[in-house]
């Protein structure tokens, strides 16, 4: 990402620190480009280490000395409920920004991403009402005592999100942190920060939160993000992104023994059982692989199909893939927009070439769509490979693009072995008429989310996160709330037998 001096030709977005919009201390900026057209959309302040210091200090003061960490569950619930209402009011504006800066079809941003963000805020508003008290069994060792767990906010949370799913990802980071009384320094991707900036602007205009509770810094992950996660004033890190960067986040967090939540990469398998209705499931499989041009960590990019069904399924998948409408993200008829950047397209094309070199065969796609409208953006055709070796790089490495690998199996044990034969474990899907068989298979897949006859559906009440190198911890629901709290055991001696006696004397019988 190139840094530029401030410009007056574009709408400019500053940082948000301690309740004030401000430019970077050194005046640095970067520009945001619409992937579909190459149009410059905005200029954004690029934070320096000094700006990150100020943001962390503001969040630290708001946590250590401010009222928010000590606010009641009812108050936090009221704030999140009011923010939910504001999200609903601005839903279409947020959806349009998200579609333009991410190259995402506006049908997706409107009816999925923004809707999901609203439901996440609404869900955590309800969860926030629950008192932070968790009862424990009573004990009489060494005397009758009352024991309970008190859930407290952790402190200053550094939250970093990628460029896909921006509005939903921002919601599932911010909502649980606020619901539990934490303060936040938030950093979106520099490729697509505008939706997050608009969300923080909404929070600022609401005047619902004390100064310093939410702070926004923008800039490159390699500098701003790295400095933020290693900052001694940060207590907890929540990062969504690649497994490679996630490892670096863990190393930086280890220096301060910070609590870490990582939602990382995936190579999700889709297991088609021999009894599956291929006509019914074809669209679902393609939705799992090509939604948002395959730029989802949970995308179902490996389909395992029984050898007896292989040819028919491939024929159906190819026919439907040819009907996918590639085009302008702002057109309601568009099914698939461009990739996020030309650099990402180069990466995807390199994997397509690699797949062919490894012996896999393309049955549809593999190139760039033809036409003048596709020359301005990093468009690429949805691509399906057959004759794929599950041990190949094509089948094992996360591509983050619309590339689908079809792999044959002979029995379900073979399919399960190959499905689990990966460094990742974020998600999976099972497709079958027999729901009991589907559940049994789901229980044997090493993944954090397993859909049966469905895919890519996220429930704000359900935990989301991965096994193995797909991450650490869970987000959303009660499981996500726990990642933002410290569990404090409080022990109350009801007999007061130790008063005026040495501790070991209190253990003696009367």
C-alpha positions as CSV (number, residue, x, y, z in Angstrom):
1,X,0.0,0.0,0.0
2,X,1.4,3.4,-1.0
3,X,1.3,6.3,1.4
4,X,0.4,9.7,-0.1
5,X,0.4,13.3,1.2
6,X,-3.1,14.6,2.1
7,X,-5.3,15.4,-0.9
8,X,-8.2,17.7,-1.2
9,X,-9.5,16.0,-4.4
10,X,-11.0,13.1,-2.5
11,X,-13.2,12.8,0.6
12,X,-10.9,12.5,3.5
13,X,-11.4,10.3,6.6
14,X,-9.3,10.9,9.7
15,X,-8.5,8.7,12.7
16,X,-10.9,8.5,15.7
17,X,-9.1,8.8,19.0
18,X,-10.5,9.7,22.4
19,X,-13.8,10.8,21.0
20,X,-12.1,13.2,18.4
21,X,-11.6,12.9,14.7
22,X,-8.0,13.7,13.9
23,X,-5.3,13.3,11.2
24,X,-2.2,11.3,11.7
25,X,0.5,12.9,13.7
26,X,2.9,12.9,10.6
27,X,0.1,13.8,8.1
28,X,0.4,10.5,6.2
29,X,-2.6,9.2,4.2
30,X,-3.4,6.4,1.9
31,X,-6.1,6.0,-0.8
32,X,-8.9,3.5,-1.1
33,X,-9.8,2.1,-4.6
34,X,-13.0,0.5,-5.8
35,X,-11.9,-2.9,-7.2
36,X,-14.6,-3.0,-9.8
37,X,-13.6,0.2,-11.6
38,X,-10.2,1.3,-10.3
39,X,-11.9,4.5,-9.1
40,X,-10.3,6.3,-6.2
41,X,-12.9,6.4,-3.5
42,X,-11.3,8.2,-0.5
43,X,-8.2,9.4,1.3
44,X,-7.7,7.9,4.8
45,X,-5.3,9.0,7.5
46,X,-2.6,6.4,8.1
47,X,-1.7,6.1,11.8
48,X,1.8,6.5,13.1
49,X,3.2,4.7,16.2
50,X,2.5,8.0,18.1
51,X,-1.2,7.8,17.0
52,X,-1.5,4.2,18.2
53,X,0.1,5.3,21.5
54,X,-2.6,8.0,21.8
55,X,-5.4,5.5,20.9
56,X,-4.2,2.9,23.4
57,X,-3.7,5.6,26.1
58,X,-7.3,6.8,25.5
59,X,-8.7,3.3,25.8
60,X,-6.6,2.6,28.9
61,X,-7.9,5.8,30.6
62,X,-11.4,5.0,29.6
63,X,-11.1,1.5,31.1
64,X,-9.1,2.3,34.3
65,X,-10.8,5.5,35.2
66,X,-14.0,5.8,33.1
67,X,-17.6,4.6,33.9
68,X,-18.0,2.1,31.0
69,X,-16.4,-1.0,32.6
70,X,-18.5,-0.4,35.7
71,X,-21.8,0.2,33.9
72,X,-24.7,-2.1,34.6
73,X,-25.8,-5.0,32.3
74,X,-29.0,-3.0,31.7
75,X,-27.0,0.1,30.6
76,X,-24.8,-1.9,28.2
77,X,-27.8,-3.6,26.8
78,X,-29.6,-0.3,26.2
79,X,-26.5,1.2,24.4
80,X,-26.2,-1.9,22.1
81,X,-30.0,-1.9,21.4
82,X,-29.8,1.8,20.4
83,X,-26.8,1.1,18.2
84,X,-28.8,-1.7,16.6
85,X,-31.6,0.7,15.7
86,X,-29.0,3.1,14.2
87,X,-27.5,0.2,12.1
88,X,-31.0,-0.6,10.8
89,X,-31.5,3.1,9.8
90,X,-28.2,3.2,7.9
91,X,-28.4,-0.3,6.5
92,X,-28.6,0.6,2.8
93,X,-25.8,3.3,3.0
94,X,-23.5,0.8,4.7
95,X,-24.3,-1.9,2.2
96,X,-23.5,0.4,-0.7
97,X,-20.1,1.5,0.8
98,X,-19.3,-2.2,1.5
99,X,-20.1,-3.2,-2.0
100,X,-18.1,-0.4,-3.6
101,X,-14.9,-0.8,-1.5
102,X,-14.9,-4.6,-1.4
103,X,-16.2,-5.4,-4.9
104,X,-18.9,-7.4,-3.3
105,X,-22.3,-7.8,-5.0
106,X,-24.7,-5.5,-3.3
107,X,-27.2,-8.3,-2.9
108,X,-24.8,-9.9,-0.6
109,X,-23.9,-6.8,1.4
110,X,-27.6,-5.8,1.7
111,X,-29.3,-9.1,2.5
112,X,-26.5,-10.9,4.2
113,X,-23.6,-8.8,5.6
114,X,-25.5,-5.7,7.0
115,X,-28.3,-7.9,8.1
116,X,-25.9,-10.2,9.9
117,X,-24.2,-7.1,11.6
118,X,-27.6,-6.0,12.8
119,X,-28.4,-9.4,14.2
120,X,-25.0,-9.6,15.9
121,X,-25.6,-6.3,17.7
122,X,-29.1,-7.3,18.7
123,X,-27.9,-10.7,20.0
124,X,-25.2,-9.2,22.1
125,X,-27.6,-6.6,23.4
126,X,-29.7,-9.5,24.8
127,X,-26.6,-11.3,26.1
128,X,-25.4,-8.1,27.8
129,X,-28.5,-8.1,30.0
130,X,-27.3,-11.2,31.8
131,X,-25.6,-10.5,35.2
132,X,-21.9,-11.4,35.4
133,X,-22.6,-13.7,38.3
134,X,-22.1,-17.5,37.9
135,X,-23.0,-19.7,40.9
136,X,-20.8,-22.5,42.1
137,X,-21.6,-25.4,44.5
138,X,-21.5,-24.5,48.2
139,X,-18.7,-26.0,50.2
140,X,-17.9,-26.7,53.9
141,X,-14.2,-26.9,53.5
142,X,-12.8,-25.7,55.8
143,X,-16.1,-24.0,56.8
144,X,-19.4,-23.2,55.1
145,X,-18.8,-20.8,52.3
146,X,-20.5,-19.2,49.4
147,X,-18.6,-19.4,46.1
148,X,-19.3,-17.8,42.8
149,X,-17.6,-16.6,39.6
150,X,-17.8,-12.9,38.7
151,X,-17.1,-12.1,35.0
152,X,-15.2,-8.9,34.5
153,X,-14.1,-7.1,31.4
154,X,-10.4,-7.8,30.4
155,X,-9.4,-4.2,29.6
156,X,-8.1,-2.7,26.4
157,X,-8.9,-4.8,23.3
158,X,-7.0,-4.5,20.0
159,X,-9.3,-5.6,17.2
160,X,-8.1,-6.2,13.7
161,X,-10.2,-7.3,10.8
162,X,-9.6,-8.2,7.1
163,X,-11.1,-6.7,4.0
164,X,-13.9,-9.3,3.4
165,X,-17.1,-9.3,5.4
166,X,-16.2,-5.9,6.7
167,X,-19.4,-4.7,8.3
168,X,-20.3,-8.1,9.7
169,X,-16.7,-8.7,10.9
170,X,-16.6,-5.2,12.6
171,X,-19.9,-6.1,14.4
172,X,-18.7,-9.4,15.7
173,X,-15.6,-7.8,17.1
174,X,-17.1,-4.6,18.6
175,X,-20.4,-5.9,20.0
176,X,-19.0,-8.5,22.4
177,X,-16.3,-6.2,23.6
178,X,-18.8,-3.5,24.4
179,X,-21.3,-5.9,25.9
180,X,-18.8,-6.9,28.5
181,X,-17.5,-3.4,29.4
182,X,-14.2,-3.4,27.6
183,X,-12.6,-0.5,25.6
184,X,-11.4,-0.9,22.1
185,X,-8.7,0.1,19.6
186,X,-10.0,-1.0,16.2
187,X,-8.1,-1.4,13.0
188,X,-9.8,-2.4,9.7
189,X,-7.9,-3.5,6.6
190,X,-6.4,-0.6,4.6
191,X,-7.9,-2.2,1.4
192,X,-11.4,-1.7,2.7
193,X,-11.7,0.6,5.7
194,X,-14.6,2.8,4.7
195,X,-17.4,0.7,6.0
196,X,-15.7,0.4,9.4
197,X,-15.1,4.2,9.4
198,X,-18.8,4.7,8.8
199,X,-19.7,2.4,11.6
200,X,-17.5,4.2,14.0
201,X,-18.9,7.5,12.8
202,X,-22.4,6.2,13.7
203,X,-21.1,5.3,17.2
204,X,-19.6,8.7,17.6
205,X,-22.8,10.5,16.5
206,X,-24.9,8.4,18.9
207,X,-23.1,9.9,21.9
208,X,-23.9,6.7,23.7
209,X,-20.4,5.8,24.8
210,X,-17.9,7.7,27.0
211,X,-14.8,9.1,25.3
212,X,-12.1,6.7,24.7
213,X,-14.2,3.5,24.8
214,X,-14.0,3.1,21.0
215,X,-10.9,4.3,19.0
216,X,-10.2,3.8,15.3
217,X,-6.7,3.6,13.7
218,X,-6.1,2.9,10.0
219,X,-3.0,1.9,8.1
220,X,-0.9,-1.0,7.0
221,X,-1.0,-4.2,9.0
222,X,2.7,-4.7,8.7
223,X,3.3,-1.4,10.6
224,X,0.1,-0.2,12.4
225,X,-1.2,-3.6,13.1
226,X,2.1,-5.1,14.3
227,X,2.7,-2.1,16.6
228,X,-0.8,-2.3,18.0
229,X,-0.7,-6.0,18.9
230,X,2.7,-5.6,20.6
231,X,1.7,-2.5,22.5
232,X,2.2,-3.0,26.3
233,X,-1.1,-1.1,27.0
234,X,-3.2,-3.7,25.2
235,X,-4.7,-6.6,27.3
236,X,-6.5,-8.7,24.6
237,X,-6.1,-9.2,20.9
238,X,-8.9,-10.3,18.5
239,X,-7.6,-10.9,15.0
240,X,-9.2,-12.2,11.9
241,X,-7.0,-12.9,8.8
242,X,-4.6,-15.3,7.4
243,X,-2.9,-18.1,9.3
244,X,0.5,-16.7,8.4
245,X,-0.2,-13.3,10.0
246,X,-2.0,-15.0,12.9
247,X,1.3,-16.7,13.8
248,X,3.0,-13.3,13.9
249,X,0.2,-12.0,16.1
250,X,0.7,-14.8,18.6
251,X,4.4,-14.1,18.7
252,X,3.8,-10.4,19.4
253,X,1.2,-11.2,22.0
254,X,3.4,-13.7,23.8
255,X,5.8,-10.9,24.9
256,X,3.0,-9.6,27.2
257,X,1.1,-12.8,27.7
258,X,-2.0,-11.2,26.2
259,X,-5.2,-13.1,25.7
260,X,-5.7,-13.8,22.0
261,X,-8.6,-14.8,19.8
262,X,-7.6,-15.8,16.3
263,X,-10.0,-16.5,13.4
264,X,-7.7,-17.6,10.6
265,X,-7.7,-19.5,7.3
266,X,-9.5,-22.5,6.1
267,X,-9.8,-25.1,3.4
268,X,-13.3,-26.3,4.1
269,X,-14.4,-29.7,2.8
270,X,-17.9,-30.5,1.5
271,X,-18.7,-34.2,1.8
272,X,-21.4,-35.4,-0.6
273,X,-22.7,-38.7,0.6
274,X,-23.8,-41.4,-1.9
275,X,-27.5,-40.8,-1.2
276,X,-27.5,-37.1,-1.8
277,X,-29.9,-35.6,-4.4
278,X,-27.4,-34.0,-6.8
279,X,-30.0,-31.8,-8.5
280,X,-30.9,-30.3,-5.1
281,X,-27.4,-29.7,-3.7
282,X,-25.6,-28.3,-6.8
283,X,-26.5,-24.7,-6.1
284,X,-25.6,-25.1,-2.4
285,X,-22.1,-26.4,-3.3
286,X,-21.4,-23.6,-5.7
287,X,-22.7,-21.0,-3.2
288,X,-20.2,-22.4,-0.7
289,X,-17.3,-22.2,-3.1
290,X,-18.0,-19.0,-5.1
291,X,-19.9,-16.7,-2.7
292,X,-17.9,-13.4,-2.6
293,X,-15.7,-14.8,-5.3
294,X,-14.4,-17.4,-2.9
295,X,-12.9,-14.8,-0.7
296,X,-14.1,-16.3,2.6
297,X,-12.1,-18.2,5.1
298,X,-14.9,-20.7,5.5
299,X,-15.5,-21.2,1.8
300,X,-16.2,-24.8,0.8
301,X,-13.3,-25.2,-1.7
302,X,-12.9,-29.0,-1.6
303,X,-15.8,-31.2,-2.7
304,X,-15.5,-34.9,-1.9
305,X,-17.9,-37.0,-4.0
306,X,-18.3,-40.8,-4.3
307,X,-16.8,-42.1,-7.5
308,X,-20.1,-43.4,-8.7
309,X,-21.6,-39.8,-8.6
310,X,-18.5,-37.9,-9.8
311,X,-19.3,-37.4,-13.5
312,X,-23.0,-36.4,-12.9
313,X,-22.1,-33.9,-10.2
314,X,-19.3,-32.4,-12.3
315,X,-21.6,-32.0,-15.2
316,X,-24.2,-30.3,-13.1
317,X,-21.6,-28.0,-11.4
318,X,-20.1,-27.0,-14.7
319,X,-23.5,-26.2,-16.3
320,X,-24.6,-24.0,-13.3
321,X,-21.2,-22.3,-13.1
322,X,-21.6,-21.1,-16.7
323,X,-24.7,-19.3,-15.6
324,X,-23.0,-17.3,-12.9
325,X,-23.3,-13.6,-13.7
326,X,-20.0,-11.8,-13.3
327,X,-20.2,-8.0,-13.3
328,X,-20.7,-4.7,-11.5
329,X,-21.1,-5.2,-7.7
330,X,-23.7,-2.4,-7.6
331,X,-25.9,-4.2,-10.1
332,X,-28.6,-6.3,-8.3
333,X,-28.3,-8.9,-11.1
334,X,-24.6,-9.6,-10.4
335,X,-23.7,-12.9,-8.7
336,X,-20.0,-12.4,-8.5
337,X,-17.9,-9.3,-8.6
338,X,-14.1,-8.8,-8.9
339,X,-11.4,-9.9,-6.5
340,X,-10.3,-7.3,-3.9
341,X,-7.1,-6.3,-5.8
342,X,-4.9,-7.1,-8.8
343,X,-2.4,-8.6,-6.5
344,X,-5.0,-11.0,-5.2
345,X,-5.9,-12.0,-8.8
346,X,-2.2,-12.7,-9.5
347,X,-2.1,-15.0,-6.5
348,X,-5.2,-16.8,-7.6
349,X,-4.0,-17.2,-11.2
350,X,-0.7,-18.6,-9.9
351,X,-2.6,-21.3,-8.1
352,X,-4.6,-22.1,-11.2
353,X,-1.3,-22.6,-13.1
354,X,0.0,-24.6,-10.2
355,X,-3.0,-26.8,-10.2
356,X,-2.5,-27.7,-13.8
357,X,1.2,-28.3,-13.3
358,X,0.3,-30.7,-10.5
359,X,-1.9,-32.7,-12.9
360,X,-5.4,-31.5,-12.1
361,X,-7.7,-30.6,-15.0
362,X,-9.9,-27.5,-15.5
363,X,-13.4,-28.3,-16.6
364,X,-14.7,-24.7,-16.5
365,X,-13.2,-21.2,-16.0
366,X,-9.5,-20.7,-15.4
367,X,-9.2,-17.3,-17.2
368,X,-10.4,-13.8,-17.1
369,X,-13.9,-12.8,-18.3
370,X,-13.8,-11.0,-21.7
371,X,-15.2,-7.6,-22.3
372,X,-14.4,-3.9,-21.7
373,X,-16.2,-3.7,-18.4
374,X,-13.8,-6.4,-17.0
375,X,-10.6,-4.6,-17.9
376,X,-10.8,-2.0,-15.2
377,X,-11.0,-4.5,-12.3
378,X,-9.4,-7.7,-11.1
379,X,-12.1,-10.0,-12.4
380,X,-11.6,-13.8,-12.8
381,X,-13.8,-16.6,-13.9
382,X,-15.1,-19.1,-11.3
383,X,-12.9,-22.2,-11.9
384,X,-13.5,-25.9,-11.2
385,X,-10.7,-28.5,-11.2
386,X,-11.1,-32.3,-11.4
387,X,-8.6,-35.1,-11.0
388,X,-7.3,-33.4,-7.9
389,X,-4.9,-35.1,-5.5
390,X,-5.9,-34.2,-2.0
391,X,-2.2,-33.9,-1.0
392,X,-1.5,-31.4,-3.7
393,X,-1.0,-27.7,-2.9
394,X,-4.2,-26.9,-4.9
395,X,-6.1,-29.0,-2.3
396,X,-4.2,-28.1,0.8
397,X,-3.4,-24.3,0.6
398,X,-5.9,-21.5,1.0
399,X,-6.3,-19.7,-2.3
400,X,-8.9,-17.1,-1.3
401,X,-10.5,-17.0,-4.8
402,X,-13.2,-18.8,-6.8
403,X,-11.2,-22.0,-7.3
404,X,-13.0,-25.3,-6.5
405,X,-11.3,-28.8,-6.3
406,X,-13.4,-31.9,-6.9
407,X,-11.9,-35.0,-5.2
408,X,-13.2,-38.6,-5.6
409,X,-13.6,-41.1,-2.7
410,X,-14.5,-44.8,-2.6
411,X,-16.0,-45.1,0.9
412,X,-16.9,-42.7,3.6
413,X,-13.9,-43.6,5.8
414,X,-11.7,-42.6,2.9
415,X,-13.6,-39.3,2.5
416,X,-13.4,-38.5,6.2
417,X,-9.6,-39.2,6.2
418,X,-9.1,-36.8,3.3
419,X,-11.4,-34.2,4.7
420,X,-9.4,-34.1,7.9
421,X,-6.1,-34.3,6.2
422,X,-5.4,-30.6,6.3
423,X,-3.7,-28.0,8.6
424,X,-7.0,-26.2,8.8
425,X,-10.3,-26.9,10.6
426,X,-12.6,-23.9,10.3
427,X,-15.7,-25.3,8.7
428,X,-17.2,-28.1,6.6
429,X,-20.5,-29.3,5.2
430,X,-22.2,-32.6,4.7
431,X,-24.8,-33.2,2.0
432,X,-27.2,-36.2,2.5
433,X,-30.8,-37.2,2.7
434,X,-30.1,-39.2,5.9
435,X,-29.9,-36.6,8.7
436,X,-28.7,-39.1,11.3
437,X,-25.9,-40.2,9.0
438,X,-25.1,-36.5,8.4
439,X,-24.8,-35.8,12.1
440,X,-22.6,-38.9,12.6
441,X,-20.3,-37.7,9.9
442,X,-20.3,-34.1,11.3
443,X,-19.1,-35.4,14.6
444,X,-16.1,-37.0,13.0
445,X,-15.0,-33.9,11.1
446,X,-12.3,-31.8,12.8
447,X,-13.8,-28.4,12.2
448,X,-15.4,-25.6,14.3
449,X,-18.6,-25.4,12.3
450,X,-20.2,-28.2,10.3
451,X,-23.3,-27.5,8.2
452,X,-25.6,-30.3,7.1
453,X,-27.4,-29.6,3.7
454,X,-26.5,-25.9,4.1
455,X,-23.4,-23.8,4.0
456,X,-22.0,-20.4,5.0
457,X,-24.9,-19.6,7.4
458,X,-23.7,-17.9,10.5
459,X,-25.8,-17.8,13.7
460,X,-24.9,-14.9,16.1
461,X,-25.8,-17.2,19.1
462,X,-23.5,-20.0,17.9
463,X,-19.7,-20.2,18.4
464,X,-17.5,-19.5,15.3
465,X,-13.9,-20.4,15.2
466,X,-11.6,-23.2,14.1
467,X,-9.6,-26.3,15.0
468,X,-5.9,-26.7,14.3
469,X,-4.3,-23.8,12.4
470,X,-7.7,-22.2,11.7
471,X,-7.5,-20.3,15.0
472,X,-7.8,-20.1,18.7
473,X,-10.9,-19.3,20.7
474,X,-14.5,-18.7,19.5
475,X,-16.5,-15.6,18.5
476,X,-20.2,-14.8,18.8
477,X,-22.7,-16.0,21.3
478,X,-22.0,-16.8,24.9
479,X,-18.7,-18.4,23.8
480,X,-17.6,-15.2,22.3
481,X,-18.6,-13.2,25.4
482,X,-16.3,-15.4,27.5
483,X,-13.3,-14.5,25.3
484,X,-13.8,-10.8,26.5
485,X,-14.0,-11.5,30.2
486,X,-11.8,-12.6,33.1
487,X,-13.3,-15.2,35.4
488,X,-12.9,-14.2,39.1
489,X,-13.7,-16.6,41.8
490,X,-15.1,-15.0,44.9
491,X,-15.2,-17.1,48.1
492,X,-17.3,-15.8,51.0
493,X,-16.8,-17.5,54.4
494,X,-20.2,-17.5,56.0
495,X,-19.1,-19.0,59.4
496,X,-16.2,-16.6,60.0
497,X,-14.4,-19.4,61.9
498,X,-11.0,-18.0,61.1
499,X,-11.5,-14.7,62.9
500,X,-8.8,-14.3,65.5
501,X,-7.3,-17.7,64.7
502,X,-4.3,-18.8,62.6
503,X,-5.3,-20.3,59.3
504,X,-4.2,-23.8,60.1
505,X,-6.0,-23.7,63.5
506,X,-9.2,-23.1,61.7
507,X,-8.9,-26.6,60.1
508,X,-8.9,-28.3,63.6
509,X,-12.1,-29.7,64.8
510,X,-13.9,-27.9,67.6
